[in-house]
C-alpha cells in the first residue's frame, strides 16, 4: 500500500495516470477495430450507410482520431514518468476501462442505436454481437478491478 507523502504521486498523479492510460486504451481499441475488422477482414466500415468513398473517408477519420488519442496519451504518460508522477496501475486501469468502454459504445451505440454499421453482414448477428460486447464487458471489469486495488 502506498502512503501519501511528499514523494508520492498522490491523487492527482493517479487521476492523470488513469486519463493517460484511458487515451491510449481507447485509441488502441479503435485501432484494433479499424485495422482488423475494417481493413484486414473487411467486415464493415465506420459508416456503411452511403457510398464506398464515404465509408473509406469515415475509416480515415476514425484512424486519425485514434492516432491523436494514442499519441496524446503516450505524451502524457511520458510526461508523468519524467515528473515521477506516474502511477502505473492507474494507467493500466485507465487503458482497460477505456478500451472496454470503446468496445461497448461501438457495439451498443454505433451498431444498434445509430445503425452506423454492424459487426459483420450476411450472417446471424447474435453470436458476433454477444462476443463483441462481452469482450468490452471483460475489459471494463478488468479495469475496474485494477483501479479499485490500492
KAWO-V117916 format. One line per field, one symbol per residue. psi: psi as a letter, one per 20 degrees, with the letter a starting at -180 (. if undefined). A space follows every 50 residues. Layout:
psi: ???
//
This chain:
psi: ppqoaiiqhahghgghgghghgggggghhhgggggghggghlhrrgojjb rghhggghggggggghgggggghhggghggggjkjpnghhggggggghgg gggggghgggggghkhrrgqqjrohghggggghhhgggggggggghhiq.
//
